[in-house]
Amino acid sequence: MNETRGSALRPLARVLTDGRTGPVLLFVEGAAGTGKSHLLQELADLPGTAETVRVRWRCGTDGGPPDEDAHRRVPTLWLVDDVHRADEAELRRLRRVLEALEPGSAAAVAYRPEELPAPGLPLGAPPLTYPSRLTVLRHRPAPWDEERVRRAAAEALEADCTDEAVRRLRELTGGVPRVVVDLLAVLGERHPPFTGTAAEVEAAGVPARLAELVLSRTHALPPAHRPVVWAAAVLGEPAGRDELIAVSGLGAAAGGDALLRALETAALAEPAEGRYGFAVPLAAPAVRACVPGPVRQDLHGRAARALGRRQPVPWADVAEHHRAAGDTRRWLGAVERAAESAAASGRHEQAVALLERTLATPGLPPRSRARLAPLLARSAVTGLRSDRTVEVLAQIVRDASLPPAVRGELRLDLGLMLCNQMGRFPEGWRMLEIAAAELREVRPGLAARAMTALSSPYWPGSSLDVHRRWLAEATAAADVSGDEPMRTAVLAGRAGLAMSCADPGAWELAKELPAEDTDPACARQAARGLCNTADFAVWLGFYERAEDLLAAGSDLSARSGAPYMEYNALGTRLLQEWWTGRWPGLAERCEDFVAATADMPFIASDAYVVRGLLAVAQGDWGEAMSWLSQRGTFGTEKLPVPLGATAAGGMIRLALARQEVEAAAEQARAAWAVVAGKGVWPWAAELAPWAVEALSRAGDGAAAHAVVRDFSRGLGRSDAPAARAALIWSRAVLAETEAPDREPRDGLLRAAELYRQAAAAYAELPRPYTRALTAEGAARCVLAADSDVGTGPDAGSVTGAGAEPDTEPGTGAGSGASPVPAADHGDTTASPAPTSNPNPTPIPDSAPAPDHPATPAAIAELEDCARSFTELGAVWDAARARALLRTRLPARKGRPPGRPSHADELSPREAEVAQLAVSGLTNREIAATLHLSPRTVEQHIARAMRKTGALSRRDLAHRLGGTP
């Protein structure tokens, strides 16, 4: 029961539960389908009124109850429906009943106000003489709001409705409950099944009950009056009196009479003061479909002329009326005006939708196609295209009759869409090359824009030298053109290329971008430059400095109407939040971004990768691989180079975690080849440490050394703090993996020192997660170096931690223990699993001797890492660090022999194992993480399920309060 309805029921409930209270009369008025009968049923079911007699009375059917006088002396609830259908005799009987209501009795009288014989007088004329003891109330059921419509849709349909679909349901039905329910029933029977989109709602048609009601009311009008209803149907929205009469074609006098008659018979309503149309907007198509074709065309022609007199002119509506009227010339002219108006005000998606529909029309005159196609291309590049946009433009660009300048412009915009919004780089690159050649002589400014696009190193393929050559050509072409927006485009390209290569001059170039330019074309190019430069700065590790650029670029994108760049900025912000440790709510923000761009998944590629990295840190390996692989929406080889390297680093790490060492090494070689071929070395930062580890563990030390050497030479003296920290980290990995082959203790201590340097570098950025990973590496190496080491079947890999001795009942000490996981070297996944590395770091079989001076500091550092992981929410990393701590800390003094009792509660170890289990890790993966045997893990999970009463791992997740 909603609050409004509850307030209507309370007075009647009070009367019926207290026989001494004076009688109440409640008038319930509302149009057809607003829930009046439902309210009467709620009154009949009021609790605590069992002694009250219910008398139902539906007017216009059987004349009412046979003996109304019999109920006068007992508490009675009169439920009277459809009073608008009562004849005079029935009204007289009803008036007598209501005048004689006694204390403890009540009546609810429902009617449609638009169908009353005497407007405003539900009981007829003259007005009823109400007794002084009678309380008279009036209630009008409110239409459903969007939230109520959403709940109704969830109850009626299997598919979830999008927000847009719910909004459209509410708009079309006016929130009238009966119409909402009927339309949902139509959608529920739809084939193919309803998927929850607004387009499906609009295509559902008019429910039969609504159609019959509105058509019967229209038909009840004299033929001479019907055109005013037809005019309202053609306009499709409430209109003023003069405009409605003008569209109807009736004169002022005849039109006025027709409108009055239509209002009297409820064929039309007055939804807003001075605006006339249908009470339910969805009724308009039902009437429009019944208007004879020639008459309907004339109505559309008059509607186009009437709307053309509005200020501002709604050009899209004017265009649609001209089209329906069969006036092709005026239709196309209005489409052009509508698209230009929408684009100028930043409504690019509206422009794209209108132009797509128009250009897809068969038999469109070539000249009109040549005028409209560039408008579509420009809006699609600035805004957000659809797949249909690309198909339409690809078909048009093959038209040999197009002027070269038009065809070149279309190729330019089509190439930008293919590269930026679809990830189809080879096609887009070729399209841009052809556009640059076609436009060089006829439109040098646009040629400069194509060349600037080709100068971006972001896409896979060409080397940095090729991009630099294209930038030089773009600069020359822009100077020749004198086109200021294109000069701004080239400046944006120069700033982006300089920042990607860690050129300190990039910051000054970014300052030159005209962020305050009043020319929208210049402003959009400046917004592009600011957002791209901010993105490249984030990849370099300049998180604080990039914030100002990102904020300015986002603001300018919004002000200049460039939604594509707004989405780009959102993706950059997700990466920035991941690296700087702003993880609360980050997974949800990524998923919301993906959902908002569901039909354009490439735009959300940043969100997919960040969500995957979070899943790994949280121990959800299955979800991690799915997200890092873009959930199958497109191949990871189509990702921009830095993002592709980051995703590859994550997947290499997962492969190592699953002991798929050779597969990890192959992926490392392939990913490294892409980065090396591009030559933008700062973009190797998220890949290099993982590539080094994968190659080292696969026994390809030469390739691992080559990675470190090439990375170092490529960076040179460039100012790229994230990449410089990653280079130190890569050297630490190499030193740790090679330590057993040389002088183990000295090699491990050298590796520890490199890890400390890397941790310090990451702390300055700041990157708390990577700092904790590299600090963990330093502690691990120190503990391994300062212990009595030995090699053997239980020796671990790079992590320097062996299997934990297991002294619980039922398991032997360390029996069947897996070797430990490899080192954690980056932001991209959780710790890798055991390895067959032929030269592993030696692992001690017991806690280190207390006289090593470095050991306490290393243990303290490891404890700090575990805390950092826990604070971030990196469940898997925290578990690994705590497991390593347990192998190094001496037994607590004063504790009695044996393990503490946890008869009814989960022990700390059981809770830790259970948490990893519900995250999705297998027993073997948990064993590798916690340095246990798989058999021990199995026993811990069994105990956790027994103590919590869980029936399965999924049930265990619920018992523990959800997955991480």
N, C-alpha and C positions, 0 to 999 in steps of 0.2 A: 504494500500500500504506500503510495507516495504521500508526501507531506500535504499537498493541496487536497488530495482526496480524503486524507485522514481528517483534515479540518472540516470537511463537509459532513463526515459521518459522526463526529463527536456529539453535536447537539441532539441528533436522533438517538444515539446510544444512551445519552443521559436521560432522555425522556422515557425510553423503553425499560430502563433499569430502575427507575424511580417513578412509581405510579402517581405521586403527588405533583410532579412537574407538569406545567402547562403544556398543551399540545404544540407540535411543530409541523410546519408545512415547508418542504424544501422543493423549490423549482430547480430542475436540472435541465439546462438548455445547451444545445450543441448541434452542429451540423451532423450529417450522416456519417457514422463510423467513428465518432469521437469518443465512444466508450460509455455512453449513457446507460445502456442496458447492462453493461458490466458493473457499473456502479450500483444499480438497483439490486443486482445479485449479491454484491458485497453487503448491502444493507440487509438483505434477507438472511444472510449467514452471520450476522452480528452475534458474537458470543455473549452469554449472560442474559439472553432475552428469550429463553425457551418458553416462558409463559405467555408471551405476546402472540396473538393471532396474526398470521400473514395473509393478506388478501391481494392477489395479483389481478391486474386489470390492464389489458392491452386494448387500446381504443381502436375503433374502426374495424373490429373483427366480429365479436359476438355481442356487442352492446354492453359488456361489463358483467359483474357478478349478478346473479339472479335476485338476491335479497340483501341489499347493502344495509338496510336498517337493523338486521340481526346482529351486527358487530358494533353497534354504537355504545353499548354499556360495558364492554370488556376492552382491555388494552389491545389495540389493533395497529398494525403497521400496513398502511396502504401503499402498494407499489404500482404506480400508474405509468404506463409507457405509451409512446406515440400519441400524445394528446393532440398533435396537429392533425391527426386523421379523424378525430371525433366529430360527429355531426351535432346539430343543435340539441337534439333530445339527449344524447349521451353527455354533452357538456352540462345540461341542466341537472342530470342525476349526479354528476361528479361534483358540481358546485354545492349541492345539498349535503353530500358526504363531508366535504371539506369544512363547510360552515358549522357542522355539528360535531367536529372532533372534540373528544373529551380529554381531560388530563390523563397522562400515561399513554396517549395514542399519538401517532405521527403519520405523515404522508409524504411520499417522494413522487413528484410529478415530472416526467421527462418528455421533452418535445424538441423538434427542430424549429428554431425561430424563423428560419427563412421560408418555412412552409405554413406558417400560421395564417388562417384566414384574416384575422385582425392583427397586423404587425404589433408586437410587443405585448399582446394580451393573450396569454396561453389559455385562459379560461373563457375567452370571448368577451364581447361587450354586452352590457356595461360591465365595468370592473366589479370583481367580487367584493362584497362587504365583509371584511375580515373581522371576526370577533376579537374583542380586546385581549382576551386571554391567549390568543393564537400568536406564536412567533413565526414570522414568515422570512425565509432565507432564499437566496438564489445562488446557484453554483454552476460554473461553466468549466467542464473538464479541459485542462490545458493540453495542447499537443505535446507529443513526445519530443524531448530534446535528443541531441546526438547520442548521449550516453545510453538513454533508454532504447533508442533504435539499435545501438550496438548490442545491447543485451538480447533484444528480440532476435537479431540476426544470429547471434551465437546459439540461441536455443533452437532456431529453425533450420540452420544450415550446418553442414559438416565443415565447410571451408571457413577460415578466418577472413573477415572483411578488412581491407585496407582502410586507413583513415579516410582516404578520398572516396572510397565506395560508400562508407557510412554517411559521409557528408552529402554525397549525391542522393542516397536513399532519403535522407531527411529533407533535402531541398525538393525533390520530385513529389514526395508524398505530403509535404507540408506538415509532417509529423502526425497526421491523422492515423490513429492506431489501426483502424480497420484496413485502410489502404496499405499501411506498412506491412501488416500481416499477409494481405493478399499478394502483394508484390514479392514478398519473401517466399510465398508458396510457389509462385511462378518460377523464381530463381531456383528453388529446390528441385523442380522437375526439369531443369534445363539439361539438354544434351548437346555437346559434352558437358560434364558436370561444372557447376559454378566454381570459379577459382578465387573469387573475392575481389574482383577489380571493378572500378567505376565504369569502365566501358561496358562490361556485362550488365551492370545495373541499367545503364541508358538503353541498351539494346533489348531489354526484357519485354518492352511493350507495356500496354495499359491493362491492368487486371479487369476481368469481365464485369465485375460488380460495379466498379467505378465507371467504366465505359457505358454501361447500360443506364446508369443514373444520369450522367451528363447528357447523353444523347436523347434520353426521354424528355429531359427538361428543355433541350433545344427544340425538339420536335413539337413540344407543346406550344411553342410560340407561333404566331401567325407567320406565314412565309415572308411577308414584307419586313418582319423584324429580325429574322434569323441572320442577315449579313453582319449585324453588330457582334453576334457571338462568333461568327466565322472570322471576323477581323481580330477578335481577341485570341482565337486559336492560331491564326497566322503569325501574329506578333509574338505569341508564346510567353509574354510577361505582362504584368499589369501596366496599363497606360492611362494617360489623362483622357478626359472626355473628348476634347476636340480632336486629339490624335486618333482615338479609337473610331470616332465618327468619320474622320477623313479616310481612314483605311477601309471602312465598310463601304464607302461609295454612296452612302445615303446623304441627303442634304442635312443641313443643320437641324431643321424642325423634325423631319422624319427620323433622323439619327437619334435625336434626343428622346423622342417617343419610344423608339426601339430599345434604347439603353434602359429607360425606366421600366419598361415591360420585362426586359431580361433580368433586371434586379429583383422585380416583384416575384418572378417565378423561380428565382434562385438559379437560373441558367448562368448568370454571372454574379460576382460578388465584389465587394470593395475591400480587398486585403489591406490596403493602406489608404489614408485619407486622400480623396480625390483621384485615386488610381483604381482602375476597374479591370478585372480579369477573372480567372477561375480560382475558386477557393483552394483547389488542389492543382498545382501546376501540371501534374501528370495527365490531367483531363484534356489539356490542349491538343495533344496528338490524336486522341480519339475523335475529336470534332474535326480537326484538320483533315483527317483521312476520309471523312464523309463528304467533304465539299467537292462538288464537280470540278474536274481538272481545269477547264478554261476559266471558271470563276475563281478558282484558287490562284491561278497565275496572275489574274488582274489584281487580286488582293495583295499578292506579293509585290507587284509593281508599285501599287500605292503605298505599301509599307516601306519600300526602299526610299521613296520620295519623302515620306513623312519623317523617317529616321534621319535622312540627310539634312533636315532642318534643325536637328538637335545640336547643341553645343556642349561639349565637344561631340563631333560626329562619331557614332559607333561604327567604324568602317567595316569591321568584320561582319556585323549584323546586316549592314547595307549590302555587302557583297553577297551574302547568303540569300537575301531576298531577290536581288537581281538574277542570281543563278536560278532560283526557283521560278522566277518570272520568265525565264528563257532569254534574257537579254545578255548575251555573251560578252559584248564589248564593255558594257557598264560593269558587269560582274568582274572581269579581269582588272579593270581600272580600280575598282573598289578593293580588290584583293591586294593590289600593289600598295594602295594608300594604307590599308590595314596593317600590312606587314611592316611598312616603314614606320608607322606610328608605334607599333608594338616594340620594334627593335630600338627605336629612339628612347622609349621609356624603360628599357631593360627587360621587357617581357618577351625574351627570345623564344621560350618554349611555345608560346602562343603563335608567334610568327612562324616557327618551324612547322607546327601542326597544320596551320592554314595553308602554307605554301606546299607542303607535302601533298595534301589532298588535291590542291589545284593542279599541280604539275603532273599528278598521276592520272588526270582526266584524259581519256583518249581524244585524239583529234585537235589538241590544243594548237593554235596558230604558232608557227615557228618564231615569229617576232615576239609574241607574248612569252614563250618559253625562254627566249634569250634575255628578256627583261626580268622575269621572276626568278629564274634559277640562281643568279648571283645573290639575290636577296636571301634565298634559302641557305645558300652556302655560308654567307657571312653570319647569319644568326646561329647556324648550327655550330660553327667554329667558336663563336663567342659564348654561346649558351651551351646546351647539351643536346647532342644529336640523338636520333634514333637509328636503328638499323635500316629502317625504311628510307631515311634521308640519304644514306650512302647508296642504296640501291637506285633511288630516283636520280641522284646526281651522276652516278656511274653510267646510267643509261643515257642521260642527256649529253654528257661529255663526248659520247661517241657520235653525236650528230655532226656530220661533216659540214652542214650548212651554217653552223654557229660561227659568228665572227671570231677571229683568232684571239682578240683581247678578252672576249667573254669566255671562250673555251679555256684560255690560260688561267683566268681568275678562278674558274670552276675547278680546274686541276689543282691549283694552289690550296683552296679550301678543302677539297676532297683529300689531298695528301696530308694536310694537318689533322683532319679527322681520323684518317686511317692510322696515323702514328700516335697522336696524343690520346685519342679516346677509344681506340679499338685494339691497339697493340699489333697492328698489321704493318710492321716496319718496312719489310722489303717492298711491298706494294706502295706504301706511302712515300718512301724515299724515291722510288722511280717516278711517281706522280709529281713530286716536287721538282725533280731534275727536269722533267719535260716542261713543267710550268715555268721554271726559271728561263729556259731557252725560248719558249713561246712569247714570254712577256718582256724579254730583255729590250727589244726595240720599241714595242708598242706601248708598254706600261712599265717603265723602269722602276717606278715605286713599288709596284706589286712584285716585280722580279726581285727587288731587294728583300721583300718579305719572304719570298720562297728561299732565297739564298741564306737568309738569317736562320730560317728553320733548319736548313741543311748544315748550319754551323753548330747546331746543338749536339754535344757528345752524349747526350742522355740515352739515345737509342743504341741497341746493339748494331754491330756492323763495321762501319768505316773507322779508320784510325783518327787520332787527334790531329795529325797533320792535314788530313782531308778537311776536317771541320774548320781549321784555321784558314785554309785557302778559300773556302766558301765565305767565311766572314770577311775576308779582304775584298772579295768580289761584291758582297752585299754593301759594304761601306761605299765603294765606288759608285754602285748603281743608285744608292740613296742620295748621294751628293748630286748626281746628274739629274735626278727626278725633281729635287726641290720639294718633295712631299714630306711635310713635317711629321705626320703620324708614322711614316715609314722610317724616317730618321730616328724617331723614338724607338721603333721596333729594332733597328740595328743597334742602338745604344743598349737596349735591353739584352740583346744577344751578346754584345761585347762584355757586359757586366756578368752575365751568366757563365760564359766560357771562362772568363778570368777567375771567377770564384771557384768553379769546378776544378781548375788547375792550381788552386791555392796561390794565385797571384795577389800580393798585397794591394795592388792598384784597384782590385775589384771593388773595394769599399768606397773609393772615391767615385768610381763610375756609377755605383748605385746611388750616390748622393746627387748625381746629375740628372737622374730620371725625373721628369716633370710631374711630380705627384699632385701638384695643385693646378695643372692645366685644365682650362674650361672646355677644351675641345674633347668630346667624348672619345673620339678615335685615339687621340694621343693619351688620354687618361687610361684607356684599356691597355694600350701597349706598355705604359708605365707600370700599371698593376701587374701585368705579366712579368715584367722585368724584376719588380720587387719580390714577387712570390717565388720566382725561379731562383733568384740570387739568395733569398732566405733559405730555400731548400738546399742549395749547394753548400751554404754556410753550415747548415745543420750536419750535413754529411762530413764536413771538415772537423766538426767538434766545437764550433763557436756558438754554443747554445744561447748564452746571454746576449751576445751581439746580434744573433739572428732574430731574436725576439722582436726587436724594434722594426726590422725589415718585414717580418711576417705580419705584425700588427698593421703596419702601414699598407702592405699589399692587400691584406684581407679587407681592410676598410675601403680602399680605393676600388677593389673588385666589386664590392657591394654597391658603392656609389655610382660606378660607371656601368653597372649592369653586365657583369662578366661572371656568371655562375660557374663556368668551368674552372676559372682561376680560384674562385672561392673554395671549390672542392679540392683543388690542388693544395691550397693552403691548409685545409683541414687535415689532409693526409700528412703533410709535413709536421703539423703539430702533434699528431699521434706518434710519429717517430721520435720527435723531441721529448715527449712525455715518457716514452719507453726508456730512452737512454738516460734521462735525468732522474729516473726513479719515481716519477709521479704515476704510480700504478693503481691507486684506488679508483675503481670505476673505469679503468682503461679498457678492460675486456668488453664491457658493455658499450663504451663509446665506439670501439671498433665494430662491434656487431651492428650497432645502429647505423653506422656509416655504410656498411655492406648492404643492409636492408634498404637504405635510402637510394642506393644506386644499383638495385638488383638487376635492372635491365641494361646496365653499363658497367659490368664488373671490373673492367680494366681500370676505371677511374678509382676504384677502391683498393687497388693492389697494395698500397701502403698498409691499409687496415688489415688485409688478409695476413701479411707478413708479421706485423706487430702482434696480431692475435695469436699466430702460431708460436712466436717467441715466448709469449706469456704462458701458453699452454705447456711448453717444455719446462719452463722454470717452475711451474706449478705441478709438474709430474704427470701431465696428461698427454702421453706420447701419441696415442691414436689421434686425438684431436689436433695435436701439433702438426703431424704430417699432413693431415687434411687441409689445415689452414695454410701451411707453407706451400702446399701444392695448389693454392688458389681454389680449393674445393672443386677442381676439375673444370672451372669455368674457362680457362685457357692455359696453354703451356707455360711453364716457368721460363722457358727460353725466350718468351716474348716480353719478359719484364725489362724495364730500364736497367742499364748496366749496374748501378750501385745497389739497387733493390734486388736484382738477380743474384749478385754476389752475396748479399746478406741472406737471402733465402737459401742459396746453395750452402753457405756456412752452417745454417741450421740443419739442413738435411744431411750434410756430412756428419755432423755431430750425432744425429739420431742413428745414422748407419753405424758409427763407431760404438754407440751405446748398445746396439744389438749385435755386436761382434761381427758385423759385415765389413770387415776391414778392407778387403779388396774393392768392394763396391764403393766404399768411402773414398779410397784413393783414386779410383777412376773418375768419380764425380769431382774430386779436387782438381785433377788434371784438366778436365773439361772446363770447369768454372774459371780456373786460373788462366787458361788460354783466352777466354773472352775478355777478362780484365786486362791482361797483358797486351792483347791485340788492340784494345781501345787506347791504352797508354795514359789513362787518367788514374795515376797510381794511388791517390788518396782513397779511391773507391775500393781498394783492396783491403781496407782496414777490417771489415767484418768477415773476411774470408781467410786471410793469410794465416792466423794462428791455427785454424782448423785444417787448412790444407797442409801445413807443416806437420801437424800431428798425424793426419791420415797417411801421408806419404812415409813418415818415419816408422809408423807402426806396421806398414805394409812392407818394410824392408828396403824402401827406395830412398835411402839417405841422400843420394846425389840430387834427386829431384827436390827433396826438402831443403837442402842447402841452396839450390838454384832459386827456389821461391824466396828465401830470405835475402839472397844476393840481389835478385831483380827488384824486389820490393825496396830495398835500401837504395839502390842506384836510381830507381824511378822517382823516389821521393826527393832525393838530393837534399837541398836546403829549403824546400818548400814549407810554408807555414801551415801545416795541417796537423793540429795537435792530436786528433783521434787516431790518425794513421801513424804518427810517431809513437804513440803509446802502443799501438798494435804491433809495430815493428819490434819494439823491445820485448813484448809478450811473445812474439814468434821466436825471437832468439832464446828466450827462456825455455820455451818448449823444446827447441832443438838441443839446448844444453842438457835438459833433464833427460831426454830420450837417449842421448849419447853417453851419459855419465857412466852406466855400467860397463861400457867398452873401454873406458880409459881409467882415470883415477876416480873411483866412485865418489869418495867423500868430497874431494875438491870440486868435482864436476857438479855435484848436487848443491854445494854451497855457492858455486858460481851461478847456477840456475836460480837459487833462492834470491841472490842479490838482484838478478835481472827481473825476477817476479816483483821484488820490492820496488824497483824503479818503475815498472809498468803500473803497479798499484798507485804509486805516488802521482804518476802522470794522469791516471784516470780520476784520482781524487780531485785534481785541480780543475777538471773540465766543467762540472763534476759528472761522473758516471758511477753511482754507488754500486750497482750490481756487478759491473765489470771490475771495479776496484776490489770488491769482496772476492771474486773469483781468482784474481791474480794474487791477492794477499793470501788466499788459501793455498795457492801453488807454492808461495814462498815458505809458508809454515810446513807444508807437506815435505818439501825438499830438506828443510832443516831437520825435521824429525827423522827422516830417513838417513841423513848424513850422520846425525849424532846418536845412532843406534848401532847395536851389534848387528850387522847386516849379513844376510846369507842369501844364496840363490837356490832355487828349487822349484818344485812344481807349484807351490803356493805363492811364489813371488808374483807381485802385482805388476802393473804396467806403470804408466807415467804418473799416476796419482801417488805412488809411494805408500800404498796402504794395503796390507794383506787381509786375508779373511780373519774375522774375529773368532777367537776361541769360543766354542759353544759349550757351556757347562750345564745347560739345563738337562733335566732328566730325560732320558730317551735318546740323546744324541751324543756322539763322541766329540771330543775336542777338535773342532776344525775338520771333522771328517766330511768329505765331499764338498768342502768349501770351494767356491769359485774364486778364481783370481779377481782382483779388484778392478774397478772401472778406471778408465784413462782420465787424465787430467781435465779439469774444466777450464777452458781457455777463452770464453767469450760470452757475449750477450745472447748468443743465438740458440742454445738449447741446454738441456740438462746434461749432467755428467755422463760421458760415454761408458759403455759396459766393458767387460773383460776383453782381453785381446790375446792374440797369439804372438805378440811382439817378441822376436827372438832375443832381444836384449833389454829386458824390463829393468826398471829401477828395483834394486833389492829392497825387500820388505822385512822388517824385524818380526820375530815371532813373539815378542813380549814388549812390555813397556820399556821406553828408553831409560838408560841409567840416569839417576838424578844429578850426577856430578857434571853433566854437560851444561855449560853456562847458557847456551842458546836455547835449550829445550823449554824452560819455563816461558820465555818470551814467545816462542813459536806456539805453545799451547794457548797462551793468552790471545795471540793473534787469531788462532783458529776459533776460539770461543767468540771473539768479536765478529768473525765472519759468520758463524752460525746465527748470532743475534741479528746481523744485518740481513741475512737471507730471510729470517723469520719476519722481520719488520716489513720487508718488501712483499712478502707472500710467496717467496720462492721455496715452496714446500720441499721439493725434491733436493734442491741444493742444501737446504738446512739439514735434512735428514742425512745426507752424505757427510757434511761437516761434523755433525754430532757423532756419527758412526766412527769417523776417524779419531775423534777425541776419545771415545771410549777405549780404543785400542792403545791409547798413549797414557791416559791418566792412571795413576796408581790407585789401588783399592782404598776406599774411604776408611779412615781409622775409626775404631769404635763400633763398626757395624758387625753384628753377630754373623757367624758363618752361614753360608747358604744365601739363597735369594730371599728378598722380602716377600711376605705373603700378599697376594692380590687375589684372594679367593673370589670376590664378587666384582671387583673393578678391573679394568684393563691396566696392565702394568705399563710403564713408559715405553718399553720396547714393543709390546703388543699394540699399543695405540699408534706408534710410529709405523709399524708394518701395516696395520689396518688402513692408516691414512694413505699410504702409497698404493695399497691394493685398490681402494675405491677411486684413486686417481686414474687407474687404468693400466698400471704396470703389471707385468707378469711376475710370477714367483722368481723366475731366474733373474729378471731385471731388478727386483727388490733385493735379491741376494747380493747382486753385484754392487748395488748402492750402499747397503748396510754392512757389507763384508761378512755375510752369513752364508750358510749352506742353503740351497733351495729347500732341503728337507726341514730345516729350522724355520724358514719362512712359512712353509706349509703348516707347521704346528702352531705358529703364532696366529695365523689367520683363523685356524680352526678354533683356538681358544677364544679369540675375539668374537667369532660368530656365536660360540656357545654362551659367552657371558652377556652378549647383547641380545640374544634371541634371534639373530639374523638368519634368514633361510638361504641367502645367496650374497654374492659380493654387492649386487645392486641394492639389496635390502640392507646390507651393512652400511652403505652410504647414507641411507635414510636414518638408520639408527645412530650414526655418528653425527647427525645434523647436517648432512649434505656433503658433497664433494668440495675440494678446495676451490 
